Structure formats: C-alpha cells, structure tokens
Amino acid sequence: MTFRDTAHLALRNLRQAKLRTTLTTLGVAIGIASLAGMVSLGVGLQDQLVGQFVQSGVFDSITVMPAGPGGRGGFGRGAPFGGRARGAGGRGGRSTSAGAARGTDEPTTPIVAPAPEVPLDEEAVQKLAALPGVKDAYPSISVPVDVTLGDFSETFGATGVPMSSGLEGVFRSMAAGSFFQNGTDDACLLSLDVAKRIDAANPKTLVGQTLTLSYAARGAGTGDPAISNSGAPAVPGPAALMQLRRVTFSCPVVGIVEREASPGPFGGRGVANLMIPLSRAKTIAAENVTNVQSLLRERTVSPKYASVTVKVMHAQATQEVEDRIKEMGFSAFSLNDALQGAKRAFIILDIVLSLIGSIALAVSSLGIMNTMVMSILERTREIGIMKAIGGSDGDIRRIFLVEAAAIGVMGGVAGLLLGWIVGRAINFGANIYIVQQGGTAANLFSLPWWLIGGALGFSIVVSVLAGSYPARRAARLEPMQALRHD
Amino acid sequence: MLNLVETSSLKKHYPMGQTMVRALDGVSLTIAAGEFVALVGTSGSGKSTLLNLIAGLDQATAGTLRVFDQDLATLSRAELSLHRRRNVGIIFQSFNLVSTMSARENVALAMMFAGVPRAEREGRAQLLLESMGLGSRQQHRPRELSGGEQQRVAISRALANQPHLLLADEPTGNLDSRTSRDIMDLLKTLNERDGKTIVFVTHDSQLAERYAHRTVRLLDGAIVTDVPA
C-alpha cells in the first residue's frame, strides 16, 4: 500500500467524522497556541532586553584596569559606569569576579598569574587600540569641575567622551542639540537630569548657552611634568603645594542627552552628568588637583589611568579580545559574562514557560488519544473487513498514524495562528499600558522561523505519539473478532 | 490433481465462560483445485470455523492446515495478511462492505492493499462490476443497493486480486430464494468458466446438492459424511 493511498484513506476517515476531527484539532490548536505563545513571550522578552544591551554599547566594551589586587578591586567604582549605572557596574563586577573565581582552575588566566604590574598609560592605550578586532580604546577620565551658569553652581564629574562614541545608542537620539562637532573645541553635553536641575522649566533651551567651568590646577601649566613628558622624575617640592591655581574656561552646551527610556537589568549604558570631549578631559586631568594625595602622586612621567575602555568591532569578539588583554598583563572585564548569565536565566525562563504551555498540549494529546480510541471502536468492523481483504497490521497502523499526524498538522497550523493572534492582542494591550507608564512600545512576543517550524514539528510528533497507542491497538485486532463486532 | 487445501486432525478450541468449546475436533479434509465444495451442517457444527481457518482469519489450536502448500500455523501475522490478500477471496453472509465507500471503492480497496496503482485498480474494479451486471451502480453506497447487488459487489471484491480459491460463508443467507439462485449461478459460472476453486458454507442441504460437486457434512466439529454429488 503506497503512502498516497494511506493518506487518502486517513483523510477520508477524518472527513467522515468532521465534528470530532474539528474538536480534536481545536484541542491541539489550543495546546500549540499556549506552548508557542509562552515560548514566543520568552523569546520576545529576551530579544527586547538583549537587543537593548547590544545597542547600548555595553556588550562591545571591555573595561581594562591595571592588574593586581588594586586593579581588580577597583572595578566596582569603575569610571565608565557613571551616575545611575554605577550600581549596575557593581552588579556586573560581582558576576565577573565569580567568573574570575571560576577562572582559577585554569592556569592560563592572567589574573592569577603573578605578573609584574604593567602601567596603564597612554602607551598601553595605543597598544590596546592596535589589537585585532578592537575598534577604539580610550581612557576613562572623569574630572571634578565646578559648573556655573547664572545663579546655578555645582560640582560635577566631567566625563571625557571619545568622538567614536557619537554613534552609540545614547548619543544617537539626543533630547536636544547634537554630539560634539570635533574633539578639540571646548564644548559639553549635559544629561537631561542635570539640565532640569539648572533650568527646570525649559531644560532644552540650555543648548547654545555657555557654562563656566572651573577646576583647581597645580602650578604654572607650562612646567607640568605630566604634559611636558620631560622624562625626569620630578619630586614634588613644597613649592608645588603653594602653586595651586584656579583654571576657568567657558564651555558652550552643544547637546542634552536623555537617559534610555526603559531600564534593563544592568541599567544600560549610564549617562554621565556632564560630558566633555575626551582630549579636553585629558588635559584637565593632567593638571587637575583633587586633593593633596593626588597632588603628590600624580607627578609621574606619563599619567596612569585607573581604567581604559576598549571597544570591540563585534560583540562576539569580546571574549577573545578580553583574553588577549589579560595576556598583556591587565585585568579586563566585560559584561559578556553577565550576558552569559542572563542568557542562562532566559533559557530557564523559556523552559519554565514551555512547561506551562506544555500542560495544555498534554491535555490535547489525551484528546487525540481519546478520539482515536473512540474512532477505532466505531470502525472495528471496518478494520476487520480491511484485514479480511488483505490489509496488514502495518497498513492499518499507518492509516491511524497518518490520521493522528494530519490532526497534528492542522492543529499546529491553527495553533500558531491562534497563538499569534492572541500574542498580538496581548502585545497591543500591554503596549498601551507601557506607553501610559512612560515606556516605549515594544514587541513582547517574537515568532521566529525556528519557533514556527519547531511548534509545527512538535505538534506532529506529539499527535503521532498520542496516536501510536490507538494505532497499535487497531493493528493488533484479530480479524475474526473485529468482523463480529457490531 | 493439485491439492489446494489439506487438513489433518485440525482442531479449534476456544473458551466460552467456564467451558471449552470444541468448534473443530479433528477434521481431516483435502480440497483439490477446481472443486466446488459445500460445507454443510447445523449451527455450531464447525463449518464456518473451518472456512475461517482456511481463509487465514483465525488460527487453529492443533493439527495441520496447509493451503497453497503453506502451513498456515507457521505464518506470521504479516504473512497471513498476504495469504488473505493473494490466495483467497472471502465472501460473507452479511456482505461486509465498507458502508462509507461506493461499490467501486469497495472493490478497489482490496487492490489498494495489494499496491495496484490507482488508475489500474479503478479500471479493473469497473470491469469486474460491469461483468456482474452492476455497470450502472458503481457509484452507489452499499445501503443504496439491494442485498443481491451488495453480494455481487462483495464477490467482485473477492475476485479483485485474482485468487484461485473463493471462500463463501453462507453467501445466500441474507437473500431471498430468487436472488440466492442468481448468486449461486454466478459462483457456478466462476467455477466452471474461470476454474476458481470454491468452498461455500451453507445450512441448506438442497442448495448444496443442487450446486456443489461435493458435500461435506459436519456435526459437532467433526466430518460425518463427505459425498460427491
């Protein structure tokens, strides 16, 4: 008996019991809809969050710090995670130190290797930038400056922003104004929070106004060893203490940066309060005096940075670059480890959601079994006839299996359609709420091709499994007993 | 002459409640190719049981049963279904047509199991039904046909895979006397013209005497007389 003939008989049988077939198929459809809907929700949420991170530029950046206990411990107050994201940095730090603890099993991990401390200076930054796969490397510099505009006066950390960051998420969609035109002019960006503190009513009108920035500097700028690169290790004399001066310059506001609309679990890329071009921040940092210790300590040949941010070209390359940086003798951290953790969490979420969704499918598989058993009871005599005229056990079994599979196909298609419609409806409703709460509308349900294929395949497999017992029962019927059945 | 069916000490016992029913209790019988044999007996004599065993619809308890030189007891379930498909054509008292299929579909169904391509089986089913005088009734469902017509559809189906042996269990049991004669005449033609070996079960001695070449009488699962006509 050919498969075509088997399918022909099977579909014919299904047509003969339209109502029962429809109801059973509907049962499978609901099962598949709940399963696909749940997984779709899991995938959708994951896409939302992970997508946001990747766009935010967190996952293609590596924070490099000098090796040694000081460098490692310093991550929690890492400069790149300013403002709100600082807490997030702490969280990331915890998960990375867990990663470091795991890494102790591997002797190659540089964190464990007692290497002499490699200075994290300008030369190191150049080397880092030259690594394959690296897009950019820049020191994270934040210098305290006093900001004055009219009556307003407050001290902020001015964060140096490299020109290459202009393409990143936060700077792409600014609340007002634009990113720096070039890296050398005096210009600054404000966070919307700060702008509101300066001018609560019309924060955006600050663009174009000029702030007055000032900071404490040591001595006369010309003789500063940090800038001169003279090579002679100068010893700070008592005179240096006397030579404190106040540097004041005006800085036009070119743009206002808004925070990202929806906070992710890691806070996304933090937005500093006040941002100035990186090169400007470097010069300020070189002569800035924050306290007496820094005054004494910073008289070195070349400034050492507390941390350097390395941007990789692709987020996938993060791990590889991170390993190379560690080989160079620095400690390096990225949120990649945290992302791996998040992905694991999502896998667990997906499993839980699909288990919940599977309950409905399990019920509908019982429905299939019930329908098939009933159908066999009804068609016992017909099965007997088929056997009497030469139908084999296999022929009979295949007819019933194909019937079950057909229910699976129809139920799967209908279920995906149903799941999609319900998902759209929930998404629509949820987005109304999200927008009301000040968030941005998002796609909570994602239906990728693998899920469509997987759900269909699963529907068929479950249906065939549910049909296999009844089909086997039908196949094992004794022809004489089946023929005598009324 | 070639023996199509050979039984010796064939027994079929089955439990019914507390007792054991001895449906067949040592039957030894030989049927040669081309014979037209009537199995006669009262209800419960074992005649239908013997026919079902030869048909491969049921398994014997003891003794040997060779059909087409095959010991049916040694055949697997799959081989038994092949035996039913190729070697025998079975005709029932209650016709046993699939009620949801047309006359032609019923005939074609037997060929479907034999793997005959669709076009060929449709054509052969049509020819068979026409030869039975049912040319205009092919698309009718069994319930739209008279008893005689239904039995002729069933005979067409039994002939579909061109078996040498036709087994008929009370083929006229549900028919009036005139239709019964038509059906028996048809079987006679199949025997005489086409050389089919026919074994039929009946409780009607007159019918057996009129058509069969040989009448085997059973009583309580054993052969009492075996006489040529």
Chai-1 contact restraints between the chains, C-beta under 6 A:
chainA,res_idxA,chainB,res_idxB,connection_type,confidence,min_distance_angstrom,max_distance_angstrom,comment,restraint_id
A,M1,B,F113,contact,1.0,0.0,6.0,A-B,restraint_1
A,D5,B,M112,contact,1.0,0.0,6.0,A-B,restraint_2
A,Q16,B,T100,contact,1.0,0.0,6.0,A-B,restraint_3
A,E382,B,V98,contact,1.0,0.0,6.0,A-B,restraint_4
A,I385,B,N96,contact,1.0,0.0,6.0,A-B,restraint_5
A,I385,B,V98,contact,1.0,0.0,6.0,A-B,restraint_6
A,A388,B,I90,contact,1.0,0.0,6.0,A-B,restraint_7
A,I389,B,A110,contact,1.0,0.0,6.0,A-B,restraint_8
A,G390,B,R84,contact,1.0,0.0,6.0,A-B,restraint_9
A,G390,B,R85,contact,1.0,0.0,6.0,A-B,restraint_10
A,G390,B,F113,contact,1.0,0.0,6.0,A-B,restraint_11
A,G391,B,F113,contact,1.0,0.0,6.0,A-B,restraint_12
A,S392,B,A78,contact,1.0,0.0,6.0,A-B,restraint_13
A,S392,B,S81,contact,1.0,0.0,6.0,A-B,restraint_14
A,D393,B,R77,contact,1.0,0.0,6.0,A-B,restraint_15
A,D395,B,F113,contact,1.0,0.0,6.0,A-B,restraint_16
A,P479,B,L57,contact,1.0,0.0,6.0,A-B,restraint_17
A,M480,B,N52,contact,1.0,0.0,6.0,A-B,restraint_18
A,M480,B,L57,contact,1.0,0.0,6.0,A-B,restraint_19
A,M480,B,D58,contact,1.0,0.0,6.0,A-B,restraint_20
